[in-house]
Amino acid sequence: MIISFNTMKESRGARETSISEFTGEFQDRISFLEKKYRVVVQIAEIQGRRWSYLGGSRMKDIPIVPPGQIRLNDRLGIVVYNWHRLPEERKKTLLSELKKILGVS
């Protein structure tokens, strides 16, 4: 699995979480999918209602369109810009490829 969550410390019910560094290969795979599907992808850690940026495209690369937010599990999600422009079949294929890269079933 490329991404691993590790609890750093717990204090008064608050928990700080770190994530392993995204490798160059990981970023290359995301970039390849962005070009292939003409989307912009960001990976996020989900903490309640808050989605915190973990990796993927930086803010300067974000188009001014509403993103699609896809929850992969309780703690991990993806934000995909231009998601709504993709046909359903391409959405399914892109989601499958992203899950594979992220090690999420």
Beta strands, then each sheet from edge to edge (+ up, - down):
strand 1: 5-11
strand 2: 14-19
strand 3: 40-47
strand 4: 50-56
strand 5: 67-71
strand 6: 76-81
sheet 1: 1+ 2-
sheet 2: 4+ 3- 6+ 5-
end
